Amino acid sequence: MGDLKLVKRFDVTDGFFGRYRKLVKDVVLPYQENALNDRIEGAEKSHCIENFRMAAEKLRTGSCDGEFYGMVFQDSDVAKWLEGAAYSLAQNPDPELEKRCDEIIELIGSAQHEDGYLNTYFTVKEPDKRWTNLHEAHELYCAGHMIEAAVAYAECTGKARLLEIMCGMADHIYKHFIEEGAAGYPGHPEIELALMRLFRCTKEEKYKELALHFINVRGVDSDYYKKEKSTSGWTVWGSNAVDTEYNQCSEPVRMQKKAVGHAVRAVYLYTGMADAAMETGDATLTEACRTLWNNITQSRMYVTGAIGSAYEGEAFTKDYHLPNDTAYAETCAAIGLIFFANKMLYLERDRKYADEMERALYNCVLAGMQLDGTKFFYVNPLEALPGISGEAQTHKHALPVRPKWFACACCPPNVARLLASLSEYAWHVLPDRLFSNLFIDGTLDLRDTFGGRIRLETAYPYGNKITYRFEPEEETMSVPLAIRIPAWSTGTVICLNGKPVKYEMEESGYAFLYRDFKAGDELTVELEMPVRKVYTCNKVSANTGKAAVQRGPLIYCAEGVDNAGDVLSLSLKKGGSVTVGEYLPDKLFGIQELYAEGYRDTGAETLYSYETPAAEACQITLIPYYAWGNRGLNQMRVWIPEK
């Protein structure tokens, strides 16, 4: 989503995300490859690779055995997997994986029409209905994800075959919508941000023009989908074409004030808008992005960085409507928020974007995958109640355990591609400044820009100390270094070789130092990382009288397995202490627990009672939210009553 060269430039090695790098390489990518080939016993069928085989066969012979299987956007799962594989290959050369990727890419190419069109659903199932249902059929969405994969694969491996394929598809789209003047805009935004990436990779101005076209025409004719439905005569799901707010087209994008509709579509759209604003200097587009960002983060975002509170439509609802046990909080939506945050951070330097990027990453996104990399959440509730979660009609979406795969499997490969490309978010390398946004253990190669390497070492997110070690090629390296100081750290200390060093604390929330560093220099940042109780305003009805617990970037939760099987009877002691436990390397792949003073109610077991519940003092054990759901069926709660 940012500077793809950073994937090669920054070598994530040890520490917290070093484990995830290895996990993606050794477990996640092979597991997902098997899923795409329907080789995981007991998992939902994918059929993704088979769909491409059938499409290629149909183009070659005029017919194919079998029928298209899966969602109308099934192609995008392969695209996201290929993108994740590309990032992994950049850091972990693997000839066998690369060979298999190349074979899949050739298969994709054989499913492409002579005019550049590529989409297995329409090739196999609906060959006469191309571009007649932009609202539902996800042609532009699938093209966008495959374009992203193409750019990533070209820049990470040097191989341009997929890029050639997708330039052909992009040229086809340009001809249809620009040269031939076809009306409409994407039902599921994604191609906007993808075209901006393609433009930067190829320097072809028409791809930027096409991205801007889709952004600029959106909502100008707010009734486009309604008109389309009345003329096309067919539907995929019977979606509501009249609900312009849900479809994010009630008005042109520069006039939109609230984050509405399908949450993933919204943040993908906003990401493209922010990228376009950065490229063009469009002040009105910038202001629209800023307004939408503020609405999300100040009124419509969970404390875990999750967005999208409603199962119905996977959507935003209203300001301050943030239910916990029925939260939709799709993993893809949190990933999309990270994309949006990263582009806003390029657009205007303010730590608030990196703070929320970090919040979404360490909490919601990581919770979306089992710690062993083989199971996944689509939905990330903030409260789980076995017997209700996943079972009651209102809670069927909020599963209390992670499945092996999904019929709609957009989230698993999205997690893979994000975790494999964290360097794009951790660092921003500009000609006049180096930004350290996220504290991830690894070595950053800056020989071509600032004359050396920087090695970042940290036990973050559990440890509060970040060390930058400098390795100049010559005697010194001049580095204009800007380090994000998280808003939750109010007492940060920065030292050079053990002695306090002067720095400029900018309004942006970054500490700026411009120095000549010599070999062996160590710059240390010690963040204040106390345990904090978090409260919401009284407009959030779900959290009245409740508190969440946070330390550093991590939100904590209580699970039944650590608390006598029952978290519903627990309450935090108002003013009570919360202590930090020792680091436990063998528990949940390494965590620190928190221990809070609290109470356990022991009231009557009847539904209603006139007896005041008795309360016994107890200790409440809390674990990081990202690690919940890894020890079987459990109660879980983030927001805990306080009394």
C-alpha positions in Angstrom: 0.0 0.0 0.0 3.0 2.3 0.4 6.6 2.0 -0.7 7.0 -1.6 -1.9 10.7 -1.2 -1.9 10.5 -1.2 1.9 9.5 -4.9 1.8 13.1 -5.6 0.5 14.6 -2.7 2.5 13.4 -3.8 6.0 14.3 -7.2 7.2 12.0 -8.2 10.0 14.0 -10.6 12.1 13.4 -11.3 15.8 10.9 -10.0 18.3 7.2 -10.1 18.3 6.7 -9.9 14.5 9.7 -12.0 13.7 7.5 -14.9 14.8 4.7 -13.8 12.5 7.1 -13.4 9.6 8.2 -17.1 10.1 4.6 -18.2 10.6 3.4 -16.6 7.4 6.2 -18.2 5.5 6.1 -21.7 7.0 2.4 -22.1 7.9 0.0 -19.5 6.7 0.9 -19.3 3.0 1.1 -23.1 2.6 -2.1 -23.6 4.5 -3.9 -21.0 2.4 -2.5 -22.5 -0.8 -4.0 -25.8 0.2 -7.3 -24.1 1.0 -7.4 -22.5 -2.5 -6.9 -25.9 -4.0 -9.5 -27.6 -1.7 -7.0 -29.8 0.1 -8.0 -29.1 3.7 -10.1 -31.7 5.1 -13.2 -30.5 6.9 -12.8 -26.9 5.6 -15.2 -24.9 3.5 -14.5 -25.5 -0.2 -12.7 -22.7 -2.1 -12.5 -23.9 -5.7 -10.5 -20.7 -6.6 -7.8 -22.4 -8.6 -10.3 -24.7 -10.2 -12.4 -21.7 -11.4 -9.3 -20.4 -13.3 -8.7 -23.8 -14.8 -12.3 -24.0 -16.0 -12.1 -20.5 -17.4 -8.9 -21.3 -19.3 -10.4 -24.5 -20.6 -13.5 -22.7 -21.8 -11.5 -20.1 -23.6 -9.4 -22.8 -25.2 -12.1 -25.2 -26.2 -15.4 -23.3 -26.0 -16.7 -25.3 -23.0 -15.6 -26.7 -19.7 -16.4 -29.5 -17.3 -18.0 -28.3 -14.1 -19.6 -25.1 -12.9 -18.2 -21.9 -11.3 -18.2 -22.4 -7.5 -18.0 -19.8 -4.8 -18.7 -16.1 -4.4 -18.8 -13.8 -7.4 -15.5 -12.3 -6.1 -13.8 -15.7 -5.6 -10.9 -14.6 -7.9 -9.8 -12.1 -5.3 -8.8 -14.8 -2.8 -6.1 -16.0 -5.2 -5.0 -12.4 -5.8 -4.5 -11.6 -2.1 -2.7 -14.9 -1.6 -0.3 -14.1 -4.5 0.3 -10.6 -3.1 1.2 -12.1 0.3 3.4 -14.7 -1.3 5.2 -11.9 -3.2 6.0 -10.0 0.0 7.2 -13.2 1.7 9.5 -14.1 -1.3 11.1 -10.6 -1.1 12.4 -11.5 2.4 12.5 -15.2 2.2 13.6 -16.5 -1.2 11.9 -19.8 -1.9 12.4 -21.3 -5.4 9.6 -23.8 -4.9 7.0 -21.3 -3.7 8.0 -18.9 -6.5 7.7 -21.7 -9.1 4.2 -22.5 -7.8 3.3 -18.8 -7.9 4.6 -18.6 -11.5 2.4 -21.6 -12.5 -0.7 -19.9 -11.0 0.1 -16.7 -12.8 0.4 -18.6 -16.1 -3.0 -20.2 -15.3 -4.4 -16.7 -14.7 -3.0 -15.5 -18.0 -4.6 -18.5 -19.8 -8.0 -17.4 -18.4 -7.7 -13.9 -19.9 -9.7 -12.9 -23.0 -8.0 -11.5 -26.1 -9.5 -8.1 -25.3 -7.8 -8.1 -21.8 -10.9 -9.0 -19.8 -10.3 -11.3 -16.8 -12.9 -12.7 -14.5 -13.7 -16.4 -14.0 -17.3 -15.8 -12.8 -18.2 -14.1 -16.1 -16.1 -16.3 -18.3 -17.5 -19.6 -16.9 -21.0 -18.6 -15.7 -22.3 -15.4 -17.2 -20.3 -14.7 -20.4 -23.0 -12.4 -21.9 -23.3 -10.1 -18.8 -20.0 -8.4 -18.5 -20.2 -4.9 -17.0 -24.0 -5.0 -16.6 -24.1 -5.2 -12.8 -21.4 -3.0 -11.3 -23.5 -2.8 -8.1 -23.1 -6.5 -7.2 -20.8 -8.4 -9.6 -17.4 -7.2 -8.2 -15.6 -7.2 -11.6 -13.8 -4.0 -10.7 -13.1 -5.3 -7.1 -11.5 -8.5 -8.4 -9.5 -6.6 -11.0 -8.3 -4.3 -8.3 -7.0 -7.0 -6.0 -5.3 -8.8 -9.0 -3.7 -5.5 -10.0 -2.3 -5.1 -6.4 -0.9 -8.7 -6.7 0.6 -7.9 -10.0 2.4 -4.8 -8.8 3.7 -6.5 -5.6 4.9 -9.6 -7.6 6.7 -7.4 -10.1 8.4 -5.2 -7.5 9.3 -8.1 -5.1 10.4 -10.7 -7.6 11.3 -8.7 -10.7 8.9 -10.8 -12.8 6.4 -8.9 -14.9 4.1 -11.6 -16.3 1.2 -10.9 -14.0 1.8 -7.2 -14.4 1.5 -7.6 -18.2 -1.7 -9.5 -17.7 -3.3 -6.9 -15.4 -2.1 -4.0 -17.5 -4.2 -5.7 -20.2 -7.2 -5.8 -17.9 -6.6 -2.2 -16.8 -6.4 -1.1 -20.5 -9.7 -2.9 -21.2 -11.3 -1.1 -18.3 -9.9 2.2 -19.4 -11.3 1.7 -22.9 -14.7 0.7 -21.6 -15.2 3.5 -19.1 -13.0 6.3 -20.5 -12.8 5.9 -24.2 -16.2 4.4 -24.7 -17.7 6.5 -21.9 -19.6 3.7 -20.1 -21.4 5.0 -17.0 -21.0 3.8 -13.5 -18.6 3.2 -10.6 -17.6 0.2 -8.5 -20.2 -1.4 -6.2 -17.3 -2.5 -4.0 -14.5 0.1 -4.1 -10.9 -1.3 -4.4 -9.8 -0.6 -7.9 -9.2 3.1 -7.0 -6.4 2.3 -4.7 -5.1 -0.4 -6.9 -4.9 1.8 -10.0 -2.9 4.3 -8.0 -0.4 1.6 -7.2 -0.3 0.6 -10.9 0.3 4.2 -11.9 3.3 4.5 -9.6 4.7 1.2 -10.8 4.3 1.8 -14.5 4.3 5.6 -14.7 1.3 5.3 -17.1 -0.8 8.4 -16.6 -4.0 6.8 -17.8 -4.1 4.5 -14.8 -4.1 7.5 -12.5 -6.8 9.1 -14.7 -8.9 6.0 -14.4 -8.6 6.0 -10.6 -9.6 9.6 -10.4 -12.5 9.0 -12.8 -14.0 6.4 -10.5 -13.5 8.6 -7.4 -14.9 11.7 -9.1 -18.0 10.2 -10.7 -19.1 8.3 -7.6 -22.3 9.7 -6.3 -22.7 12.4 -9.0 -25.6 10.2 -10.3 -26.7 8.8 -7.0 -29.4 6.7 -8.7 -27.0 4.9 -11.0 -27.4 1.5 -9.3 -31.2 1.8 -9.4 -31.1 2.6 -13.1 -28.6 -0.2 -13.8 -30.9 -2.7 -12.0 -33.9 -1.7 -14.0 -32.1 -2.2 -17.3 -29.9 -5.2 -16.7 -32.6 -7.5 -15.6 -30.4 -9.8 -13.4 -29.1 -9.9 -9.9 -26.4 -11.7 -7.9 -27.9 -11.4 -4.4 -30.9 -9.1 -4.8 -29.0 -6.3 -3.1 -30.8 -3.0 -2.4 -29.9 -0.7 -5.3 -31.9 2.2 -3.9 -30.0 2.5 -0.6 -27.5 5.1 -1.7 -26.1 5.6 1.8 -25.2 1.9 2.2 -23.7 2.0 -1.3 -21.7 5.1 -0.4 -23.1 7.1 -3.4 -25.7 9.4 -1.9 -23.5 12.3 -2.9 -20.1 13.0 -4.5 -17.2 11.8 -2.3 -16.0 15.3 -1.5 -19.4 16.1 0.1 -19.6 12.9 2.3 -19.3 13.6 6.0 -20.1 10.2 7.6 -18.6 6.8 7.2 -21.6 4.8 6.1 -22.5 1.5 4.5 -20.4 -1.6 4.1 -17.3 -1.0 6.3 -14.7 -2.6 4.0 -15.9 -0.9 0.9 -15.8 2.4 2.8 -12.2 2.3 4.0 -11.0 0.9 0.6 -12.7 3.9 -1.0 -11.2 6.3 1.5 -7.8 4.8 1.0 -8.0 5.5 -2.8 -9.3 9.0 -2.1 -6.4 9.8 0.3 -3.8 8.4 -2.2 -5.3 10.4 -5.0 -5.3 13.6 -2.8 -1.7 13.0 -2.0 -0.8 12.6 -5.6 -2.8 15.5 -6.9 -2.7 18.0 -4.0 -6.5 18.2 -4.1 -7.4 20.2 -1.0 -11.1 19.4 -1.1 -10.4 15.6 -1.4 -8.0 15.9 1.5 -10.6 17.6 3.7 -13.1 15.0 2.8 -10.7 12.2 3.9 -9.9 14.1 7.1 -13.6 14.5 7.9 -14.4 10.8 7.2 -11.3 9.7 9.3 -12.5 11.8 12.3 -16.0 10.4 12.0 -14.7 6.8 12.1 -12.2 7.2 14.9 -14.2 9.5 17.1 -17.7 8.0 16.8 -17.7 4.6 15.0 -14.6 2.6 16.0 -14.2 0.0 18.7 -11.4 0.2 21.2 -9.7 -2.7 19.4 -9.5 -0.7 16.1 -12.4 -2.7 14.7 -15.0 -1.0 12.5 -18.4 -2.0 11.3 -20.9 -2.6 14.1 -23.7 -4.4 12.2 -24.1 -7.9 10.9 -26.7 -6.6 8.5 -24.7 -5.5 5.5 -21.3 -5.8 7.4 -21.8 -2.1 7.9 -21.4 1.1 9.9 -24.6 2.1 11.6 -24.8 5.3 13.6 -22.5 7.3 15.7 -21.7 5.7 19.1 -23.6 2.5 18.2 -20.9 0.0 19.2 -22.5 -3.2 20.6 -19.9 -5.7 21.9 -21.5 -9.2 21.6 -23.1 -8.6 18.2 -20.2 -6.5 16.8 -19.4 -7.4 13.2 -15.9 -5.9 13.3 -14.7 -7.8 10.2 -11.0 -8.5 10.0 -10.8 -7.1 6.5 -12.4 -3.8 7.7 -9.6 -3.4 10.3 -7.0 -4.1 7.6 -8.7 -1.5 5.4 -8.6 1.0 8.3 -4.8 0.4 8.4 -4.6 1.1 4.7 -6.5 4.3 5.1 -4.4 5.3 8.1 -1.2 4.7 6.2 -2.3 6.9 3.3 -3.4 9.6 5.7 0.0 9.5 7.3 1.6 10.1 4.0 -0.9 12.9 3.3 -0.3 14.7 6.6 2.1 13.8 9.3 0.2 13.3 12.5 0.8 10.5 15.0 -3.0 9.9 15.4 -3.0 8.0 12.1 -0.1 5.8 13.2 -1.7 5.4 16.7 -4.9 4.0 15.2 -3.0 1.9 12.6 -1.1 0.3 15.5 -4.4 -0.2 17.5 -6.1 -2.0 14.6 -3.0 -4.1 13.9 -2.1 -5.4 17.4 -5.7 -6.0 18.4 -8.3 -6.7 15.8 -6.1 -7.9 12.9 -4.0 -10.2 15.0 -7.2 -11.6 16.7 -8.4 -12.5 13.2 -6.0 -15.4 13.0 -5.3 -18.3 15.3 -1.9 -18.0 16.9 -0.8 -21.1 15.0 -1.9 -19.6 11.7 -4.4 -22.2 10.7 -7.8 -20.8 11.7 -9.4 -17.5 11.2 -12.1 -15.1 12.4 -14.2 -13.2 9.9 -16.0 -11.4 12.8 -14.2 -10.1 15.9 -16.7 -9.5 18.7 -15.7 -7.9 22.0 -17.7 -10.3 24.0 -18.3 -14.0 23.5 -20.9 -16.1 25.3 -20.9 -19.9 24.5 -24.4 -21.0 23.9 -25.4 -17.6 22.5 -22.4 -16.5 20.3 -22.6 -18.4 17.0 -25.9 -20.0 18.0 -28.7 -17.4 18.8 -30.2 -16.0 15.6 -28.9 -12.5 16.4 -25.4 -13.8 17.1 -24.8 -16.5 14.5 -22.2 -14.4 12.8 -20.2 -13.9 16.1 -18.4 -17.2 16.3 -16.6 -18.0 19.6 -14.0 -20.2 17.9 -12.2 -19.8 14.6 -13.1 -21.9 11.6 -10.6 -23.5 9.3 -11.8 -21.5 6.3 -14.9 -19.6 5.0 -17.2 -19.8 2.0 -16.5 -16.1 1.8 -12.8 -16.2 2.5 -11.7 -12.6 2.0 -10.1 -12.2 5.4 -7.5 -15.0 5.7 -5.4 -14.0 2.6 -5.9 -10.4 3.6 -4.2 -11.1 6.9 -1.4 -12.9 5.2 -0.6 -10.0 2.8 -0.7 -7.4 5.6 1.6 -9.4 7.9 4.0 -10.0 5.1 4.2 -6.3 4.3 4.5 -4.7 7.7 7.6 -2.8 6.7 5.4 -0.6 4.5 3.7 0.7 7.6 6.6 0.6 10.1 8.8 3.0 8.2 8.3 5.8 5.7 11.5 6.8 3.9 11.3 10.2 2.3 14.1 12.2 0.8 14.3 14.6 3.6 13.1 12.6 6.6 12.9 9.0 7.9 9.7 8.2 9.9 9.6 5.4 12.4 5.9 4.7 12.8 5.7 1.2 14.3 8.3 -0.4 16.5 9.1 -3.7 14.8 12.3 -5.6 15.3 14.5 -5.7 12.2 17.2 -4.0 10.1 16.4 -1.2 7.7 18.8 -0.8 4.7 19.3 2.9 4.0 22.6 2.7 2.1 21.1 4.4 -1.0 19.5 7.2 0.9 21.2 8.0 4.2 24.4 6.0 3.9 24.0 3.0 6.2 21.7 0.6 8.1 19.6 1.0 11.2 18.9 -2.0 13.4 15.8 -1.7 15.6 15.7 -3.9 18.6 12.7 -4.1 21.0 10.6 -6.4 23.2 7.6 -4.2 22.2 4.6 -4.5 22.6 5.4 -5.9 26.1 8.6 -4.1 26.6 8.8 -0.3 26.6 12.3 0.2 25.3 13.1 0.7 21.6 16.8 0.8 20.5 18.0 2.1 17.2 21.6 0.9 16.4 23.4 2.7 13.6 25.7 1.0 11.0 27.1 3.6 8.7 28.9 2.6 5.5 31.5 5.2 6.1 32.5 7.1 9.2 29.0 8.5 9.9 25.5 8.5 8.5 23.3 11.6 8.6 19.8 10.7 9.5 16.8 13.1 9.8 14.9 10.7 12.1 11.3 11.3 13.2 10.1 8.8 15.9 6.4 8.5 16.7 5.7 8.9 20.4 2.3 7.2 21.0 -0.3 9.4 22.6 -0.6 7.0 25.6 3.1 7.6 26.5 3.2 10.8 28.5 6.7 10.4 29.9 9.0 9.4 27.1 12.8 9.5 27.6 15.2 9.5 24.6 18.9 8.8 25.1 22.0 8.5 22.9 24.6 6.1 24.2 23.0 6.2 27.6 22.8 10.0 28.0 19.7 12.2 27.4 19.7 13.8 24.0 18.0 16.9 22.8 15.2 16.5 20.3 12.4 18.5 18.9 8.9 17.3 19.9 6.8 18.3 17.0 3.1 19.1 17.0 2.7 16.0 14.8 3.5 13.8 17.8 6.9 12.8 16.4 10.2 13.3 18.1 12.7 14.7 15.5 16.5 14.3 15.7 18.9 15.2 12.9 22.3 14.0 13.7 25.4 12.3 12.3 25.5 8.8 13.8 28.6 6.8 13.9 29.1 3.0 14.1 27.9 1.6 17.4 25.7 4.6 18.3 22.6 3.5 20.2 19.6 5.7 20.3 17.1 4.5 22.9 13.5 5.5 23.4 11.8 4.5 26.6 8.1 4.9 26.5 5.9 5.2 29.6 3.8 2.1 29.4 1.4 2.1 32.4 -1.7 0.0 32.7 -4.7 2.3 31.9 -8.4 1.8 32.3 -10.3 3.0 29.2 -13.8 4.5 29.3 -16.2 5.5 26.6 -18.4 8.5 26.6 -22.0 8.0 27.9 -23.3 8.0 24.4 -22.1 4.4 23.9 -24.9 2.6 25.7 -23.2 -0.8 25.5 -20.4 0.4 27.8 -22.3 2.3 30.5 -20.5 1.6 33.8 -17.8 -0.5 32.2 -14.1 -0.1 31.6 -11.6 -1.8 29.3 -7.9 -2.3 30.2 -5.0 -1.3 28.0 -1.2 -1.4 28.3 0.8 0.1 25.6 -0.9 -0.7 22.3 -2.6 -3.8 23.6 -6.2 -4.1 24.7 -6.8 -6.8 27.3 -9.8 -9.1 27.9 -10.9 -11.6 30.4 -11.4 -15.2 29.3 -13.3 -17.8 31.3 -10.4 -20.3 31.2 -8.4 -17.9 33.4 -11.3 -16.9 35.7 -13.1 -20.0 36.9 -15.0 -20.4 33.7 -17.2 -17.3 34.2 -16.4 -13.7 33.3 -20.0 -12.4 33.4 -20.0 -12.2 37.2 -16.8 -10.2 37.3 -16.4 -6.5 37.9 -13.4 -4.3 38.3 -12.8 -2.5 41.5 -13.2 1.2 41.0 -9.8 2.7 41.9 -8.4 -0.8 42.2 -4.9 -1.7 41.1 -4.0 -3.6 37.9 -0.5 -5.2 38.1 1.6 -6.5 35.3 2.7 -10.1 35.4 6.0 -11.7 34.3 6.5 -12.4 30.6 5.3 -16.0 30.0 7.1 -17.2 26.9 5.3 -20.6 26.9 1.8 -19.3 27.2 -0.1 -18.3 24.0 3.3 -18.0 22.2 4.5 -15.4 24.7 2.3 -12.9 26.6 2.2 -10.8 29.7 -0.9 -11.2 31.8 -2.5 -8.4 33.8 -4.0 -9.0 37.3 -6.8 -6.6 38.3 -8.5 -6.1 41.7 -12.1 -6.9 41.3 -15.2 -8.7 42.6 -17.2 -11.7 41.7 -21.0 -11.5 42.2 -22.7 -14.6 43.7 -26.4 -13.8 43.3 -29.4 -16.1 43.0 -29.6 -18.4 40.0 -33.2 -17.6 39.2 -33.9 -15.3 36.3 -35.1 -12.5 38.6 -34.5 -12.1 42.3 -35.2 -9.6 45.1 -31.9 -10.5 46.7 -28.9 -8.1 46.4 -26.1 -10.1 44.9 -23.2 -10.8 47.2 -19.8 -9.7 46.0 -16.6 -11.4 46.9 -13.2 -9.8 46.3 -11.2 -11.6 43.7 -8.3 -11.2 41.2 -9.2 -10.9 37.6 -6.7 -12.3 35.1 -6.6 -10.5 31.8 -4.8 -11.6 28.5 -4.2 -9.6 25.3 -7.3 -9.5 23.2 -5.4 -10.7 20.1 -4.8 -14.0 21.9 -8.4 -14.9 22.9 -10.1 -17.9 21.5 -7.0 -20.1 21.3 -7.8 -22.4 24.2 -11.2 -23.9 23.3 -14.7 -22.6 23.8 -14.7 -19.8 26.3 -16.5 -16.8 27.6 -14.7 -13.6 26.8 -15.2 -10.0 27.6 -13.3 -6.8 26.9 -15.6 -4.2 28.6 -16.0 -5.2 32.2 -18.4 -3.5 34.8 -16.6 -1.4 37.3 -17.8 -0.8 40.9 
